[in-house]
């Protein structure tokens, strides 16, 4: 009975978030020109026609709207005896835990909303990079130091884990922002990463000895639903882009979810699983780091937009944009699947998973070094 109610609740959350997001994105798409949310073609753009921006408003609305409904249910159901008494006892226990989490989740919503609004302002008029980055660090620091979010890194230096946590949040915000350069790319990767992380939290590696981390899994699955609702409009050829408002919110939400969760077991019985988020998010992080290194090697600012991203480099090899997006998504899924083994193996097995992820990135790097039309070996006359 507990499992059936859990499955129904999770499916309902995903569908609700998807429905809200799809509806709001449709409205934004219709009024984008009046709102000043239009992305016009340019030298550093891959699209050739004006496309509405602001799809991130729908993603944000899908997450916040679903959480608002859930909060009302948690608060109001115990006050309705005719309904409350008919619910299974296990649901009562879950409701108590969810009620305790309400202040925490709405504190995170506040931070995500602030970043969404910053992204929206950047979408409309453009903001200097130092303003955006400064606000990102401020929001990240607020979550870490005010709400006590910390990486599970087994480092007995609180100041260092706090600093790493802030950097982690800012890194993921910017990795998903940089990945948002082709139709359905950032959204597709976000769905894969969030779904994989949620699946790890819902599974019970110890045969039931540890309880699934329902709260964080629900956060991630609600994001999955909201992004899926947006992707209905963003599927190539895109009718609307998510813009910075969406990519900032997505990166922040996934980052704080990984800090709230523990992949090492409640008693730390699988310490090597601490690298699970790094493995799942290896492709977005690779894209960000490689682009920054390319820009620095060319003597340019790391904040200067260009067409040197992972997906652009795949197109330079001769792929279509759709093939490039599919390749990035498949590489993300390939890395993510390995992470599922981490709580179920020992240190040696974890080493193989990490090595496999590194090798996937190495294969990608080798492929990127090939130029379109470049031959190999000796040709016979």
Buried (B, 14 or more C-beta within 10 A) or exposed (E): EEEEBBEEBBEBBBBBBBBBBBBBBBEBBEEBEEBEBBBEEEEEEBBEEEBBBBBBBBBBBBBBBBBBBBBEEBEEBBEEEEEBEEBEEEBEEBBEEBEEBBEBBBBBBEBBBBBBBBBBBBBBEEBEEEEBBEBBBEBBBBBBEEBEBBBBBEEEEEEEBBBBBBBBBBBBBBBBBBBBBBBBBBBBBBBBBBBBBBBBBBEEBEEEEBEBBBBBBBBBBBBBBBBBBBBBBBEEEBBBBBBBBBBBBBBBBBBBBBBBBBBBBEEEEBBBBBBBBBBBBBBBBBBBBBBBEBBEEEEEEEEEBBBBBBBBBBBBBEBEBEBBBBBBBEBBBBBBBBBBBBBEBEEEEBEEBBEBBEEBBEEBEEEBEEEEEEEEEEEEE
